[in-house]
Amino acid sequence: MLKVLVFDSGFGGELFADKLEEELPVVEVIRIIDWRNAKKLQNNPIKSRAIIKKDLKSYINKVDLIVFANHFLSITNLNYFKRKYRKQMFLGMKLKKPDSFIKRDVLILTTSAVARTLSFHKFVYCLKRKSISLPLDTWPDKIDDGELTIEEIQESIDSVVKKSKLHPKEIVLGCAQFNDIKNELRQVFGPNIRIYDSFDETLRRVVKTLHIRGGIAKR
């Protein structure tokens, strides 16, 4: 059986690993979620490499694929590990671009760590539409602990959206944990809001990379 290792520093990695197991039962999913070093992994891309190396040491070249289920780690460290361990296949999570032809206003929910990167700024520029970027650094921990309320979501978003005078019809999720609050976001924006996350696209890339016949499981 093909072995896929999912690496992250929080609940987002658990969510993606769950989806991977559900959609691709032909692979064995190994989870490495470094909760203890979560803050360190998000603060300094260079120092985080030593932590990642230690976490993955026993698995390099022993699994078929390693997935960084974290936008910040994918942006800052994926290419480094691809170059260093050329015999090991790696994938990372990319921000998903809206696929609608109508250029609706977009709200991007992310973290400050991601929002500071050049890759993020390029992503926003290439959207070619009006957008609001909202870093929400307290949300991931609260989602991890099951403490993020619909009232806090509403308050955090309303204060920014009203000032911007934009009317978001699409949301891009720039943090894996935010996949856990899609229903809450639909309560805030209504059922017709389009939400773009990275999970499905990453799954398709896993299938393509591992040459899995039949693709993603039908539900």
C-alpha positions in Angstrom: 0.0 0.0 0.0 1.2 3.5 -0.8 2.2 5.5 2.2 1.5 9.3 2.4 2.8 11.3 5.4 0.8 14.4 6.3 2.9 16.9 8.2 1.5 20.0 10.1 1.6 21.8 13.4 -2.1 21.9 14.2 -5.6 20.7 13.6 -5.6 21.6 9.9 -3.2 18.7 9.3 -5.6 16.3 11.1 -8.5 17.6 8.9 -6.6 17.0 5.7 -5.4 13.6 6.8 -9.1 12.7 7.6 -10.1 13.8 4.1 -7.2 11.9 2.5 -8.2 8.7 4.3 -11.9 9.2 3.3 -11.2 10.0 -0.4 -8.2 7.7 -1.0 -8.7 4.4 0.8 -5.9 2.9 -1.3 -3.2 4.8 0.7 -1.9 4.5 4.2 -1.9 7.9 5.9 0.7 8.7 8.5 0.2 11.7 10.6 3.0 13.8 12.0 1.3 16.8 13.8 3.9 18.7 15.9 1.6 20.5 18.2 4.4 21.2 20.7 6.4 23.2 18.2 3.5 24.9 16.5 4.6 28.5 17.4 8.2 27.9 16.4 7.3 26.4 13.1 5.2 29.5 12.2 7.7 32.2 13.4 11.0 31.6 11.6 11.3 29.7 8.2 15.0 29.0 8.7 14.8 27.8 12.3 11.7 25.7 11.5 13.7 23.6 9.1 15.7 22.0 12.0 12.4 21.1 13.6 10.9 19.6 10.4 14.1 17.6 9.7 13.9 16.1 13.2 10.2 15.3 12.9 10.6 13.7 9.4 14.0 12.0 10.0 12.6 8.5 10.4 10.4 8.8 7.3 12.5 10.5 4.6 12.8 8.0 1.7 10.7 5.5 3.5 7.3 6.9 2.4 5.9 7.5 -1.0 4.9 11.1 -0.5 5.2 13.8 2.2 2.5 16.5 2.2 3.0 19.8 4.1 -0.7 20.4 5.1 0.2 24.0 6.0 0.2 27.1 3.8 3.1 28.8 5.6 5.3 25.8 5.7 4.5 25.1 2.0 5.5 28.6 1.0 8.6 28.9 3.1 10.1 25.4 3.3 8.7 23.1 0.5 11.3 24.0 -2.1 14.1 23.6 0.4 13.1 20.1 1.3 12.6 19.2 -2.4 16.1 20.2 -3.2 17.7 18.6 -0.1 16.0 15.2 -0.4 15.7 14.7 -4.1 14.7 11.0 -3.9 11.7 11.9 -1.6 8.5 13.3 -3.1 7.0 16.3 -1.4 3.8 18.3 -1.9 2.5 21.4 -0.3 -0.8 23.3 0.0 -1.3 26.2 -2.4 -3.9 29.0 -2.1 -6.8 28.2 -4.3 -7.8 30.8 -6.9 -11.5 31.5 -7.5 -12.5 29.7 -10.7 -15.5 31.8 -11.6 -15.3 34.1 -14.6 -17.3 36.8 -13.0 -14.9 39.0 -11.0 -16.7 39.1 -7.6 -15.2 40.7 -4.5 -13.1 38.3 -2.6 -12.4 37.9 1.1 -9.1 36.1 1.9 -8.9 34.6 5.4 -5.4 33.8 6.5 -2.7 34.4 9.1 -0.1 37.1 9.5 2.7 34.6 8.8 1.2 33.8 5.4 0.1 37.3 4.6 3.7 38.6 5.0 5.2 36.3 2.4 6.0 37.4 -1.2 4.1 34.4 -2.5 0.9 35.7 -0.8 1.3 39.1 -2.3 1.8 37.6 -5.8 -1.4 35.5 -5.2 -3.4 38.6 -4.4 -2.1 40.5 -7.3 -2.9 37.7 -9.8 -6.5 37.6 -8.6 -7.2 40.7 -10.7 -10.2 41.5 -8.6 -11.1 43.5 -5.6 -10.1 41.7 -2.4 -9.8 42.0 1.3 -7.0 40.1 3.1 -7.9 39.4 6.8 -5.1 37.9 9.0 -6.7 36.1 11.9 -4.0 34.9 14.2 -6.2 33.9 17.1 -8.5 31.7 15.1 -6.3 28.6 14.5 -5.7 28.0 18.2 -9.3 28.6 19.1 -10.4 26.2 16.3 -7.8 23.6 17.6 -9.4 24.0 21.1 -13.0 24.1 19.8 -13.5 27.6 21.2 -14.1 29.8 18.1 -17.7 31.0 18.3 -20.0 32.1 15.5 -20.3 35.5 17.3 -16.5 36.0 17.2 -16.4 35.1 13.5 -19.2 37.5 12.7 -17.6 40.3 14.7 -14.1 39.8 13.3 -15.3 39.8 9.7 -17.9 42.6 10.0 -15.5 45.2 11.3 -13.2 44.8 8.3 -15.8 44.3 5.6 -17.8 47.4 6.5 -14.7 49.6 6.4 -13.6 48.2 3.0 -17.0 49.0 1.4 -16.6 45.8 -0.6 -19.2 43.0 -0.8 -17.5 39.7 -0.8 -19.2 36.9 -2.7 -16.3 34.5 -2.6 -13.9 33.5 0.3 -10.4 32.0 -0.1 -9.2 30.0 2.9 -5.5 30.6 3.6 -5.2 28.4 6.7 -5.9 24.7 6.8 -7.8 25.0 10.2 -10.4 27.3 8.5 -11.8 24.3 6.7 -13.4 23.3 10.0 -15.6 26.5 10.0 -17.1 26.4 6.6 -20.6 26.0 7.9 -20.1 28.9 10.3 -18.9 31.1 7.4 -22.0 30.2 5.4 -24.1 31.2 8.4 -22.4 34.6 8.4 -22.5 35.2 4.6 -25.4 33.1 3.5 -25.6 29.7 1.7 -24.6 31.1 -1.7 -21.1 32.3 -0.7 -18.4 30.5 -2.7 -15.7 29.1 -0.4 -12.3 28.0 -1.9 -10.0 25.9 0.1 -6.9 24.0 -0.8 -7.9 20.5 0.2 -9.5 19.2 -3.1 -6.7 20.6 -5.2 -4.1 19.0 -3.0 -5.9 15.7 -3.2 -5.9 15.8 -6.9 -2.2 16.5 -6.9 -1.6 13.6 -4.6 -3.5 11.3 -7.0 -1.5 12.6 -10.0 1.9 12.4 -8.2 1.3 8.8 -7.1 -0.3 7.8 -10.3 -3.4 6.4 -8.5 -5.8 4.9 -10.9 -9.5 5.8 -10.5 -8.8 9.1 -8.9 -10.6 10.3 -5.9 -13.3 8.1 -4.4 -16.9 8.9 -5.4 -19.3 9.8 -2.7 
